[in-house]
Amino acid sequence: MSDVFSLDVYKVFSLDIRLPEEQRKPKDFGLVRSQQIMIQFLYRKKEHVATEKFLLFVHQESISLNQVHLKEDGSYEMDLFGCLNTESMVRSFSWAQWDSINQSLYYIHYRKPQLIVEGEEPEEGREEELNPTLSCLQFHDDMPHETVLNIPLNLPQLSKKSLPCGGYEDDPIPLRVHDCSLDLQVVCDPKGLVCICHHYLYQPVKPPMTEARNLEELSTTVHFAYSVTLLHHGCVIHCVVPGILWSQARAMKPTFALYGDQHMIVYAPGLFTHLLDIGLAHEPCCHILMSCTLPGIPSYTSHLVPLLQYGNTVTVDLPTLDLIPLTVTTGHLVETFKCDHSLENQLAILHYFLVHQGDLETVTELLMFVAEHPVKLSVPQLLQEVIIAGAFAAAQRNLPADAMSLVALLPLSTITHVFELEVKVNRQSMSLNQETLWNTEMMLLSPQQRLVPYRVDMWTRLWDQLTRRTGKEQRPRFRPSLVADKLMVSLVCYQPEALSRSSTPLSPGTSLVGSGTLADLAAIAGTRKVSGMDVLPFYEVESCTASKQEHVISVNLRELSMHLLKNSSKQSPMHVHVVATRYVAAQLEMSKHLCQLLCQCAAVDPHQEQERGFALVDQLDEERRYVLFSLLERYYFAVGLMAFPLPQGFTSFFTYLGYRTLSFSMFLQYLQRNVFELQVDVMKIIMAVSELLWILVLVCMIMFLLSDNVSHLEWTSTDTEDTQEGVKKKLRLLLFLPRSRAKRLLNQWSHPVSLMIRAREHALNILSGVEGTQGRGHPAHKAKTAHVSTRGLAAFPSADRLSPLDTFLDLLTAKASLAELDFGLLIEATITSTDEFLG
């Protein structure tokens, strides 16, 4: 091929590399054009090599299929013009690309638009417009080629007579024939993944506002933009990077390459690196935008193209032919997470490490950074992404192959739809939005219309993807908000004291799975490996008869099973049961793991602390206690919105932590809004604080008497909660409890106020006609009735040995039998009340 800028012509030559080097002579085809010419041999599977076929591209003119006849002596002959061995494939085209892996030819040509109304004629005197269309020819080894794709494109109307940009750029990898006014590339995979990537520059009507640039630079800036049409998902992604100098943008081409199994990397040297989520595993929603270039890439690179034999991780710089690795490192993503303040970008990075990499160590590092600013509004949503993506990844790893189709129904991420994403780091800003294509499957040849119907290849797989995602077989993912809404209703009536213990697959003492299958047992055991070494800062026990955790688990299991059954008609109920059970087990384990990570972020490591539970809260200093409460408050909010189960023992630990951290008025507000729950163990420790502190006072008094050191005795009445204010606080807390639980706590609270309250309630029940049960249930009081009653009569002496207490007791005996009265309680409460009044 000759130099187009020196001679302004292209010529075609061929060379037989099988001949010895001294006999190799290029053979001229005799074809000379000012338009770009390319030649490409077909790579076909065949036994005989007597003939070779090749495609001849002449830009804006034609694409023809030609044949070379090979002779036994090694020479060959060709006939290009007027020969039966030449077949015209495409008459005129503006852009073409050859896919050697799939033996496909993509080209853009112009077609007349279809009439909207049948029989409508175009207006007279108006030139009929031609719309650009992207088509694809699929070649076969033993059959004729066929057209499998026709897509109308929304591209600028290109001129066919002149070169808008004034020249050609040779793109051998992949082989493309086009002028420099249209930079378009098709990236595909045999699994059924097809992406149409279009890069372009434009200058807006209003130049972008940038910092530290003069007017001259401002007038020479352009928008660097690209779009990626995902045919397998039926959507298109648009990205715009504004404020790029024209001198920099015109000499730069972005690299579009598949990265791993689920991503496409878009790299512009010196500008940005984007990791687009375009894989077949799930819908595209978690795109990562990085405004800095990848480390380790020379600054002189301008056009990198991937090499297929190196697994798309090694690229070649076409101007210099240098091999350059193209890899997104973990450190680069961590740096982007810390520098970028875009919530969607941070969620996508967490999703990438959890679902695609399974790197929990890096997730821990990112959570450490999040924990440095626990009051930010984005913290709960970041925690939600951790538990949602983590549970999905854990369940997916342990599912059998015959149940993998149900994975598409499990919750994947908190990012469900991408409408517009904006990222700005330093002075560089970029925006990304995603749109849905209309009726994508109509642009593709259906399997029954192929030359060999239903032969499996890239295009039949693409058809299956489109019909599954956009047709009648589209199945929605399960929404955790559905469970959260139902829990809001059911937990209003939730009374742990009245419910019996549940029998969910995760209940202690029951089978781990409803059917007890070995497969389910192995699945749950596999999910427990995620956090098998986790140690929580509290004891995983519940003091109530029914666990709220099991209630949440049972609702999740029921709703998820129903969703899987409704949307998986081809799956057996056993597979539905396996998937639902494993996912619910993964929910619980991921919730525990996140709780343990957040405690470590607050410098509370259960492996290093000497105490656990309430004792741990008491020994924490004020600063660590506040940080721990702030993180666990965000954790509680995030888990509640996603309807995930909390670890057993967390509710009581969190409530007592709030009691020791917040002011009492703020603590009451949390109780009124059902953030805190006053379980039995929490109320016992709160009600028993005064007794413990009185013991400490006595110990200090003994130490004072023995040592004669006044500085050792610094306890005052404010250190205990036996003051009048402390009693009022405890009584207000009792009002938040159910009646039965409050009565049991009053019976265990050895305080004068408790005696008076219980005595008044006992008397009220007798006088109102309610049958009393105190005397029957408290034999200890009956044992000391005689002794206390004599003391009570002496307390109110009179001429006839009568007193107000005796009169009141006579009134009660007239209403109820002696067996129903608790004389000891009434007399002791009266004496205590009298002592308090006299004191």
C-alpha positions in Angstrom: 0.0 0.0 0.0 1.4 3.4 -1.0 1.6 6.5 1.2 -1.7 8.4 0.7 -0.2 11.8 1.6 2.8 11.6 -0.9 1.1 10.0 -3.9 -2.6 10.5 -3.1 -3.3 6.9 -4.3 -3.7 3.5 -2.8 -2.5 0.3 -4.5 -3.1 -3.4 -3.6 -0.3 -6.0 -3.5 -0.1 -9.6 -2.5 2.8 -11.7 -1.4 3.1 -15.5 -0.9 5.0 -16.0 2.3 5.3 -19.8 1.7 8.0 -19.2 -1.0 11.6 -18.8 0.0 12.6 -15.3 0.8 14.6 -14.8 -2.4 11.6 -15.9 -4.5 9.0 -13.7 -2.8 7.9 -11.0 -5.2 4.8 -8.8 -4.6 2.2 -9.1 -7.2 0.3 -6.0 -8.2 -3.5 -6.3 -8.5 -3.5 -3.4 -10.9 -6.0 -1.5 -8.8 -5.3 2.2 -8.1 -7.7 4.5 -6.1 -7.5 7.7 -4.2 -9.8 6.2 -1.6 -8.5 3.8 1.0 -8.1 0.2 0.0 -7.7 -2.8 2.3 -7.5 -6.5 1.7 -8.4 -9.3 4.2 -8.2 -13.1 3.7 -10.9 -15.3 5.1 -9.8 -17.7 7.8 -11.8 -20.8 7.1 -11.5 -24.4 8.4 -10.8 -26.5 5.4 -8.7 -29.5 4.3 -7.6 -28.5 0.8 -5.7 -25.3 0.2 -6.2 -25.1 -3.5 -8.1 -21.8 -3.3 -8.1 -18.9 -0.9 -10.8 -16.2 -0.6 -10.3 -12.7 0.4 -12.2 -9.5 0.8 -11.2 -6.4 -1.1 -12.4 -3.0 0.5 -12.5 0.1 -1.6 -13.8 3.0 0.5 -17.0 4.6 -0.7 -17.0 2.2 -3.7 -17.5 -1.5 -2.9 -16.6 -4.6 -1.0 -16.0 -7.6 -3.1 -15.2 -11.3 -2.4 -12.4 -12.6 -4.5 -10.7 -16.0 -4.9 -7.0 -17.0 -5.5 -6.2 -20.2 -7.3 -3.0 -21.8 -6.0 -0.9 -24.0 -8.2 1.2 -27.0 -7.3 4.5 -25.3 -8.0 3.7 -22.6 -5.4 2.7 -19.9 -7.8 -0.9 -18.5 -7.9 -3.1 -16.6 -10.3 -5.8 -14.1 -9.7 -8.5 -12.5 -11.8 -10.3 -9.5 -10.2 -12.3 -8.0 -13.0 -15.0 -9.6 -15.0 -14.2 -13.0 -13.6 -16.7 -15.6 -12.1 -14.5 -15.7 -9.0 -15.3 -12.1 -8.0 -18.5 -11.5 -6.1 -19.8 -8.0 -5.1 -20.7 -8.0 -1.5 -21.5 -4.3 -0.8 -21.9 -1.6 -3.4 -21.1 1.5 -1.4 -20.1 2.0 2.2 -18.7 4.7 4.5 -17.3 2.5 7.2 -16.4 -1.2 7.4 -14.8 -3.6 10.0 -13.7 -7.2 9.8 -14.1 -9.5 12.8 -11.7 -12.3 12.3 -12.8 -14.3 15.4 -16.4 -14.6 14.4 -15.9 -14.2 10.6 -18.3 -11.3 10.5 -18.2 -8.2 8.3 -19.7 -5.0 9.7 -20.4 -2.0 7.4 -22.3 1.2 7.3 -24.3 2.1 4.2 -27.1 4.5 3.4 -30.7 3.3 2.9 -34.0 5.1 2.1 -36.1 5.5 5.2 -39.3 3.4 5.4 -42.5 5.3 4.8 -44.4 5.9 8.0 -47.8 5.7 6.3 -48.3 3.0 3.7 -48.8 4.6 0.3 -47.4 8.0 1.2 -45.3 9.5 -1.5 -42.4 11.9 -0.8 -42.9 15.6 -1.6 -42.0 16.8 -5.1 -38.8 18.9 -5.4 -37.4 17.6 -2.2 -34.3 15.5 -2.3 -34.8 12.1 -0.6 -32.6 11.7 2.5 -30.6 8.6 3.1 -30.2 7.3 6.6 -27.0 5.5 7.8 -27.5 1.8 8.7 -25.1 -0.6 10.3 -25.4 -4.1 8.8 -23.5 -7.3 9.4 -22.6 -10.2 7.0 -21.9 -13.5 8.7 -19.6 -15.9 6.7 -19.6 -19.6 7.0 -17.2 -22.4 6.1 -19.5 -24.5 3.9 -22.4 -22.2 3.2 -23.1 -18.8 1.7 -22.9 -15.7 3.8 -26.0 -14.1 5.2 -27.1 -10.8 6.6 -27.8 -11.1 10.3 -28.1 -7.5 11.5 -29.6 -4.2 10.3 -29.5 -1.2 12.8 -30.4 2.4 11.9 -27.7 4.7 13.3 -28.1 8.2 14.7 -24.9 9.7 13.2 -24.2 13.0 11.4 -25.0 13.0 7.7 -21.6 12.3 6.2 -20.6 13.6 2.7 -19.9 10.9 0.2 -18.1 13.0 -2.4 -15.3 14.6 -0.2 -13.4 13.7 2.9 -14.7 15.9 5.7 -11.5 15.5 7.7 -9.1 15.6 4.8 -7.4 12.2 5.2 -7.4 8.5 6.3 -6.1 6.8 9.4 -5.0 3.2 8.9 -6.5 0.9 11.6 -5.2 -2.7 11.1 -6.3 -4.0 14.5 -9.1 -4.5 14.1 -9.2 -4.0 10.4 -11.3 -1.0 9.6 -11.8 1.0 6.4 -13.1 4.6 7.0 -12.1 8.2 6.9 -11.2 10.1 10.1 -14.6 11.7 10.3 -16.1 8.6 11.8 -14.4 6.7 14.6 -16.6 3.7 15.2 -15.7 0.2 16.4 -17.7 -3.0 17.1 -16.5 -5.0 20.1 -18.0 -8.5 20.4 -17.7 -11.8 22.1 -18.8 -15.3 20.9 -21.0 -15.6 24.1 -23.5 -13.2 22.5 -22.0 -9.8 23.6 -22.1 -7.1 20.9 -21.1 -3.4 21.6 -21.0 -0.6 19.1 -18.5 2.0 20.2 -18.6 5.5 18.7 -16.1 8.3 19.5 -16.7 11.9 18.5 -15.7 15.5 19.3 -18.0 18.5 19.3 -18.0 22.1 20.5 -21.1 23.2 22.4 -22.9 26.5 21.8 -21.8 27.7 25.3 -18.2 26.8 26.1 -17.7 25.0 29.4 -16.6 27.0 32.4 -13.2 25.9 33.6 -10.6 27.2 36.1 -7.4 29.0 35.3 -7.9 29.2 31.5 -7.7 32.3 29.4 -10.1 33.2 26.7 -7.9 31.9 23.9 -7.8 28.4 25.4 -11.5 28.6 26.3 -12.4 29.1 22.6 -10.3 26.1 21.5 -11.9 23.5 23.8 -14.2 20.7 22.7 -16.3 18.0 24.3 -14.6 14.6 24.2 -17.5 12.2 23.9 -18.3 8.6 23.1 -21.3 6.2 23.1 -21.5 2.4 23.6 -24.5 0.7 22.3 -25.1 -2.6 24.1 -27.1 -4.7 21.7 -27.3 -7.6 24.2 -28.9 -5.4 26.8 -30.9 -3.2 24.5 -29.5 0.1 25.8 -26.9 2.8 24.9 -24.4 4.5 27.3 -23.4 8.1 26.5 -20.4 9.8 28.2 -19.2 13.3 27.8 -15.9 14.9 29.1 -16.1 18.7 28.6 -13.3 21.2 28.4 -10.6 19.3 26.5 -8.1 21.3 24.3 -8.6 20.7 20.6 -4.8 20.2 20.2 -5.0 17.3 22.7 -8.3 15.8 21.7 -7.8 15.6 17.9 -4.6 13.4 18.3 -6.2 11.0 20.8 -8.4 8.0 20.3 -10.0 6.1 23.1 -9.4 2.4 23.6 -12.5 0.1 23.7 -11.6 -3.4 25.0 -13.3 -6.2 26.9 -11.9 -6.4 30.4 -12.5 -9.7 32.1 -15.9 -11.4 31.6 -18.2 -8.6 32.7 -16.6 -5.2 31.9 -15.4 -3.0 29.1 -12.5 -0.7 29.7 -12.6 2.7 27.9 -9.3 4.4 28.1 -8.3 7.8 26.8 -4.5 8.5 27.3 -4.0 11.4 29.6 -7.8 12.0 30.2 -9.7 9.2 31.9 -10.3 5.5 32.5 -13.8 4.1 32.6 -14.8 0.6 33.6 -18.3 -0.1 32.1 -20.4 -2.9 33.5 -21.6 -4.5 30.2 -21.4 -8.2 30.9 -24.1 -10.9 30.4 -24.4 -11.9 34.0 -26.7 -9.0 34.9 -28.1 -5.7 33.6 -25.6 -2.8 33.2 -25.9 -0.6 36.3 -22.5 -0.3 38.1 -20.2 1.8 35.9 -16.9 3.1 37.4 -15.6 6.5 36.1 -12.1 7.5 36.9 -10.8 10.8 35.8 -7.1 9.9 36.0 -5.1 7.6 33.7 -3.8 4.2 34.6 -0.4 4.0 36.2 2.5 2.5 34.3 1.5 3.8 30.9 3.9 6.1 29.1 2.7 9.6 28.4 3.5 9.4 24.7 0.8 6.8 24.0 -2.0 8.1 21.7 -3.8 5.0 20.3 -3.8 1.7 22.1 -5.5 -1.4 20.7 -6.0 -4.7 22.4 -4.3 -7.9 21.3 -6.6 -10.9 21.3 -3.9 -13.5 22.0 -3.0 -11.8 25.3 -6.5 -11.9 26.7 -7.3 -8.2 26.2 -4.8 -7.2 29.0 -1.9 -6.3 26.7 -2.3 -3.5 24.1 -0.1 -2.2 21.3 0.5 1.5 20.7 0.0 1.7 16.9 2.3 4.8 16.3 5.2 3.2 18.1 4.3 -0.5 18.2 5.1 -0.8 21.9 3.4 -3.4 24.0 1.7 -1.8 27.0 -0.4 -3.7 29.6 -3.8 -2.2 30.3 -4.8 -3.2 33.8 -7.0 -1.5 36.4 -5.2 -2.1 39.7 -6.8 -2.4 43.1 -4.9 0.6 44.4 -6.2 2.7 41.5 -9.8 1.9 42.4 -9.2 2.5 46.1 -7.7 5.9 45.3 -10.7 6.7 43.1 -13.0 5.7 45.9 -11.3 8.0 48.4 -10.9 11.0 46.0 -14.2 10.9 44.3 -17.3 12.1 46.2 -19.8 10.7 43.8 -22.1 8.2 45.6 -22.9 6.2 42.5 -19.2 5.8 41.7 -18.4 4.6 45.2 -21.3 2.1 45.1 -20.0 0.8 41.8 -16.5 0.3 43.2 -17.9 -1.6 46.3 -20.0 -3.7 43.9 -17.0 -4.5 41.8 -14.9 -5.8 44.7 -17.8 -7.8 46.3 -19.5 -9.4 43.3 -16.8 -9.5 40.6 -13.6 -9.8 42.7 -14.7 -11.3 46.0 -12.0 -9.1 47.7 -13.3 -8.6 51.3 -9.9 -7.3 52.4 -10.2 -4.3 50.1 -13.8 -3.8 51.1 -12.6 -3.6 54.7 -10.1 -0.9 53.7 -12.8 1.1 52.0 -15.1 0.8 55.1 -12.3 2.1 57.2 -12.2 5.2 55.1 -16.0 5.5 55.3 -15.9 5.2 59.1 -13.8 8.3 59.3 -16.8 10.4 58.5 -19.8 8.4 60.0 -22.2 11.4 59.9 -22.2 11.7 56.1 -25.6 11.0 54.6 -24.1 8.6 52.1 -22.9 6.1 54.7 -26.1 4.1 55.1 -26.4 3.6 51.4 -22.8 2.4 51.2 -23.5 -0.1 53.9 -26.6 -1.2 52.1 -24.5 -1.9 49.0 -22.1 -4.0 51.1 -24.8 -6.3 52.4 -26.8 -6.6 49.2 -23.8 -7.2 46.9 -22.1 -9.4 49.5 -25.1 -11.6 50.1 -25.6 -12.0 46.3 -22.0 -13.0 45.8 -22.0 -15.5 48.7 -25.2 -17.1 47.5 -24.0 -17.3 43.9 -20.8 -19.0 44.8 -22.6 -21.9 46.5 -25.4 -22.6 44.1 -25.5 -25.8 42.0 -25.3 -25.4 38.2 -28.9 -26.5 37.6 -30.2 -23.6 39.8 -28.0 -20.8 38.4 -30.8 -19.5 36.2 -32.5 -18.3 39.4 -29.6 -16.0 40.2 -31.1 -13.4 37.8 -34.0 -13.0 40.3 -31.9 -12.3 43.4 -31.2 -8.7 44.6 -28.0 -7.5 43.0 -27.2 -3.9 43.9 -28.8 -0.7 45.3 -28.2 0.8 41.9 -31.0 -0.5 39.8 -31.1 2.1 36.9 -28.5 4.5 35.6 -30.1 7.7 34.4 -27.3 10.2 34.8 -24.0 10.0 36.6 -21.7 12.9 37.2 -18.1 12.7 38.5 -15.7 15.5 39.2 -12.2 15.1 40.6 -9.9 18.1 40.8 -10.8 20.2 37.7 -11.8 17.3 35.5 -15.5 16.5 35.2 -17.5 14.0 33.2 -21.1 12.8 32.9 -22.6 9.5 31.9 -26.2 8.6 31.1 -27.9 5.5 29.9 -30.9 5.1 27.6 -33.0 2.2 26.6 -33.3 1.2 22.9 -36.7 0.5 21.4 -37.5 -2.9 19.9 -33.9 -4.1 19.6 -34.7 -7.7 18.6 -36.4 -6.5 15.4 -33.0 -5.4 14.1 -31.7 -9.0 14.4 -32.3 -12.1 12.3 -34.3 -14.6 14.3 -32.9 -18.2 14.7 -35.6 -19.7 12.5 -34.7 -17.3 9.7 -31.1 -18.4 9.5 -29.6 -20.5 6.7 -29.4 -23.4 9.2 -32.2 -22.7 11.6 -31.3 -22.8 15.3 -27.6 -23.4 14.8 -25.9 -22.0 17.8 -23.5 -19.1 17.2 -23.0 -15.6 18.5 -26.1 -14.3 16.9 -28.5 -16.9 18.3 -27.0 -16.3 21.7 -27.6 -12.5 21.2 -31.2 -13.2 20.2 -31.7 -15.3 23.4 -30.3 -12.5 25.5 -32.6 -9.9 23.9 -35.7 -12.0 24.2 -34.9 -12.9 27.8 -34.4 -9.3 28.8 -36.9 -7.4 26.7 -39.5 -9.9 25.7 -42.2 -11.8 27.5 -39.6 -13.8 29.5 -38.3 -10.7 31.3 -38.2 -11.5 35.0 -37.8 -8.8 37.6 -35.4 -9.1 40.5 -36.6 -9.5 44.0 -36.9 -6.2 45.8 -35.9 -6.1 49.5 -38.2 -3.1 50.0 -41.1 -5.5 49.6 -40.1 -7.3 52.7 -39.3 -4.1 54.5 -42.9 -2.8 53.8 -44.4 -6.0 55.2 -42.2 -6.0 58.2 -43.4 -2.4 59.0 -46.9 -3.9 59.4 -46.1 -7.2 61.1 -43.6 -5.8 63.6 -46.2 -3.4 64.9 -48.0 -6.4 66.4 -44.7 -8.1 67.3 -44.7 -9.2 70.9 -41.7 -11.4 71.8 -43.3 -12.5 75.1 -46.5 -13.8 73.5 -45.0 -15.5 70.4 -43.6 -19.0 70.4 -40.2 -19.7 69.0 -40.1 -19.8 65.2 -39.1 -22.8 63.2 -37.3 -21.2 60.3 -34.5 -23.1 58.5 -32.0 -21.1 60.6 -33.6 -21.6 64.0 -31.4 -23.2 66.7 -32.4 -26.7 67.5 -34.1 -27.2 64.1 -32.9 -28.5 60.8 -31.0 -25.9 58.8 -33.3 -26.4 55.9 -36.9 -27.2 55.7 -36.4 -30.5 53.9 -33.1 -31.3 55.5 -31.3 -32.0 52.2 -27.6 -32.4 52.2 -27.3 -29.9 49.4 -28.9 -27.2 51.4 -26.8 -28.1 54.4 -23.6 -27.8 52.3 -24.8 -24.5 50.9 -25.4 -22.8 54.3 -22.1 -24.2 55.6 -20.5 -22.6 52.5 -22.0 -19.2 53.2 -20.8 -19.4 56.8 -17.2 -19.4 55.6 -17.6 -15.8 54.7 -17.5 -14.8 58.3 -16.7 -17.9 60.2 -13.9 -16.1 62.1 -16.1 -13.1 63.0 -16.4 -12.4 66.7 -19.1 -9.9 67.6 -18.6 -7.5 70.6 -21.8 -9.0 72.2 -23.2 -12.4 73.0 -25.4 -13.8 70.3 -28.3 -14.7 72.6 -31.8 -13.5 73.0 -33.6 -13.4 76.4 -37.1 -13.4 74.9 -39.0 -16.5 73.9 -39.3 -15.5 70.3 -36.4 -14.0 68.3 -37.1 -11.0 66.1 -34.2 -12.2 63.9 -36.1 -15.4 63.2 -39.2 -13.4 62.4 -37.3 -11.3 59.8 -35.7 -14.4 58.4 -39.1 -16.2 58.0 -40.6 -13.3 56.2 -37.6 -13.0 53.8 -37.7 -16.8 53.2 -41.5 -16.8 52.4 -41.5 -13.7 50.2 -38.4 -14.7 48.2 -39.7 -18.3 47.7 -43.0 -16.9 46.4 -41.1 -14.5 44.0 -38.9 -17.4 42.7 -41.9 -19.6 42.2 -43.9 -17.0 40.3 -41.0 -16.1 37.9 -39.4 -19.5 37.4 -41.9 -21.8 35.8 -39.2 -24.0 34.4 -37.5 -24.7 37.7 -38.5 -27.3 40.3 -39.7 -26.3 43.7 -36.6 -28.0 45.1 -34.3 -25.6 43.3 -36.4 -22.7 44.5 -36.1 -23.9 48.1 -32.3 -24.3 47.7 -31.8 -20.8 46.3 -34.1 -19.1 48.8 -32.5 -20.9 51.8 -29.0 -20.2 50.7 -29.7 -16.5 50.0 -31.4 -16.0 53.4 -28.4 -17.7 55.1 -26.1 -15.4 53.2 -28.1 -12.4 54.4 -27.6 -13.3 58.0 -23.9 -14.0 57.6 -23.2 -10.8 55.6 -25.1 -8.8 58.3 -22.9 -10.3 61.0 -19.8 -9.7 59.0 -20.6 -6.1 58.3 -21.3 -5.5 62.0 -18.0 -7.0 63.0 -16.2 -4.8 60.4 -17.8 -1.6 61.7 -16.8 -2.5 65.2 -13.2 -2.8 64.1 -13.5 0.5 62.3 -14.5 2.0 65.7 -11.3 0.6 67.3 -13.4 -2.0 69.1 -11.9 -5.4 68.3 -13.6 -8.3 70.1 -10.5 -10.3 69.8 -8.5 -7.8 71.8 -11.1 -6.6 74.3 -11.4 -8.4 77.6 -15.1 -8.0 78.0 -18.1 -8.4 75.8 -21.7 -7.2 75.9 -22.8 -4.6 78.5 -19.6 -4.9 80.4 -17.7 -3.8 77.2 -19.9 -0.8 76.8 -19.2 0.2 80.4 -15.4 0.0 80.0 -15.2 2.0 76.8 -14.0 5.6 76.9 -16.4 8.3 75.9 -14.8 8.9 72.5 -14.8 5.3 71.3 -18.3 4.8 72.7 -19.6 7.7 70.6 -17.8 6.5 67.4 -19.1 3.0 67.9 -22.7 4.2 68.4 -22.5 6.5 65.3 -21.4 3.6 63.1 -23.9 1.0 64.6 -26.7 3.6 64.2 -26.0 3.8 60.4 -25.7 0.0 60.3 -29.0 -0.4 62.0 -30.7 2.0 59.6 -29.1 0.3 56.5 -30.0 -3.2 57.6 -33.6 -2.1 58.4 -34.2 -0.6 55.0 -32.9 -3.7 53.2 -35.0 -6.0 55.6 -31.9 -8.0 56.5 -31.8 -9.8 59.9 -29.8 -8.4 62.7 -27.5 -10.6 64.7 -29.0 -12.0 67.9 -28.1 -9.8 70.9 -27.5 -6.7 68.7 -30.7 -5.0 69.7 -30.0 -5.1 73.4 -26.4 -4.1 72.9 -27.3 -1.2 70.7 -29.9 0.0 73.1 -27.6 -0.1 76.1 -24.9 1.6 74.1 -27.3 4.4 73.3 -28.3 4.6 76.9 -24.7 5.2 77.9 -23.9 7.5 75.0 -26.9 9.8 74.6 -28.6 12.2 76.9 -31.7 10.8 78.6 -34.0 13.1 76.6 -32.5 12.0 73.4 -32.6 8.4 74.5 -36.3 8.8 75.0 -36.8 10.2 71.5 -35.1 7.1 70.1 -37.4 4.9 72.1 -40.5 6.8 70.9 -39.4 6.3 67.3 -38.9 2.6 67.8 -35.1 2.8 67.1 -34.3 1.3 70.5 -36.0 -1.7 72.0 -36.2 -2.2 75.8 -35.6 -5.9 76.1 -35.6 -7.7 79.4 -31.8 -7.9 79.7 -31.4 -4.1 79.0 -34.0 -3.1 81.6 -32.5 -5.4 84.2 -29.1 -3.8 83.8 -30.6 -0.3 83.9 -32.8 -1.0 86.9 -29.9 -2.7 88.8 -27.4 0.1 88.3 -28.3 1.7 91.7 -27.8 -1.6 93.6 -24.4 -2.1 92.0 -23.3 1.4 92.7 -24.4 1.2 96.3 -22.2 -1.9 96.7 -19.3 0.2 95.3 -20.1 2.9 97.8 -19.9 0.4 100.7 -16.6 -0.9 99.4 -15.2 2.6 99.2 -16.4 3.3 102.7 -14.6 0.3 104.0 -11.5 1.3 102.2 -11.8 4.7 103.7 -12.0 3.4 107.2 -9.1 1.2 106.7 -6.8 3.6 104.9 -7.8 7.0 106.4 -7.4 8.5 103.0 -10.2 10.9 102.2 -9.3 11.2 98.5 -10.4 7.6 98.0 -14.0 8.4 98.9 -15.5 10.6 96.2 -18.9 9.0 95.7 -21.9 11.3 96.0 -25.6 10.8 95.6 -25.4 11.9 92.0 -23.2 8.9 91.1 -26.0 6.5 91.9 -29.4 6.5 90.3 -31.3 6.3 93.6 -31.9 10.0 93.5 -35.4 11.3 92.9 -34.4 12.2 89.3 -33.0 8.7 88.7 -36.2 7.0 89.9 -38.2 9.2 87.6 -36.1 8.2 84.7 -36.6 4.5 85.4 -40.3 4.9 85.8 -40.5 6.7 82.4 -38.6 3.8 80.8 -41.1 1.3 82.4 -43.9 3.1 80.6 -42.4 2.1 77.2 -42.7 -1.6 78.1 -45.6 -4.0 77.6 -47.7 -4.3 80.8 -46.7 -7.9 81.6 -42.9 -7.2 81.2 -43.1 -4.0 83.3 -44.9 -5.9 86.1 -42.2 -8.5 86.2 -39.4 -5.9 86.3 -41.3 -4.1 89.1 -41.4 -7.3 91.1 -37.6 -7.7 90.7 -36.9 -4.0 91.5 -36.2 -3.8 95.2 -37.0 -0.1 95.6 -39.6 1.6 97.7 -41.2 3.1 94.7 -41.7 -0.4 93.3 -43.5 -1.5 96.5 -45.8 1.5 96.4 -46.7 1.0 92.7 -47.4 -2.7 93.1 -49.4 -2.1 96.2 -51.6 0.5 94.6 -52.2 -1.7 91.5 -53.1 -4.6 93.8 -55.6 -2.5 95.7 -57.0 -1.0 92.5 -57.7 -4.4 91.1 -59.5 -5.4 94.3 -61.6 -2.3 94.5 -62.5 -2.4 90.8 -63.7 -6.0 91.0 -60.8 -7.6 89.2 -59.8 -10.8 90.8 -56.4 -10.4 92.5 -53.6 -12.9 92.0 -50.9 -11.4 94.0 -51.5 -13.4 97.1 -51.5 -16.7 95.2 -48.3 -16.1 93.3 -46.2 -14.6 96.1 -46.0 -17.0 99.0 -43.0 -15.1 100.4 -45.2 -12.2 101.3 -47.8 -14.5 103.0 -45.1 -16.0 105.1 -44.4 -12.7 106.8 -47.9 -11.3 106.9 -48.5 -11.8 110.6 -45.3 -10.2 111.6 -45.6 -7.2 109.3 -49.3 -6.7 110.2 -48.5 -6.3 113.9 -45.9 -3.7 112.9 -48.4 -2.0 110.8 -51.0 -1.7 113.6 -48.3 -0.3 115.9 -47.4 2.3 113.3 -50.9 4.0 113.7 -51.8 3.7 117.4 -55.1 4.9 118.6 -57.5 4.5 121.6 -59.2 1.4 120.1 -56.1 0.1 118.3 -57.6 1.3 114.9 -55.7 3.1 112.2 -56.3 4.3 108.6 -54.5 1.2 107.4 -56.8 -1.1 109.4 -59.8 0.8 108.0 -58.4 0.4 104.4 -57.8 -3.4 105.0 -61.3 -3.8 106.2 -62.6 -2.2 103.0 -60.5 -4.5 100.9 -61.7 -7.7 102.8 -65.2 -6.6 102.1 -64.4 -6.7 98.3 -62.3 -9.8 98.2 -61.5 -12.9 100.2 -58.5 -13.2 102.4 -56.7 -15.6 100.1 -56.7 -12.9 97.3 -55.2 -10.2 99.5 -51.4 -9.7 99.8 -51.3 -8.1 103.3 -47.6 -8.1 103.4 -47.2 -6.1 100.3 -49.9 -3.5 101.3 -48.5 -3.1 104.8 -44.9 -2.9 103.7 -45.7 -0.3 101.0 -47.7 1.8 103.5 -44.8 1.8 106.0 -42.3 2.7 103.3 -44.5 5.5 102.0 -44.9 6.8 105.6 -41.2 6.7 106.1 -40.6 8.6 102.9 -43.1 11.2 103.9 -41.8 11.7 107.4 -38.2 11.7 106.1 
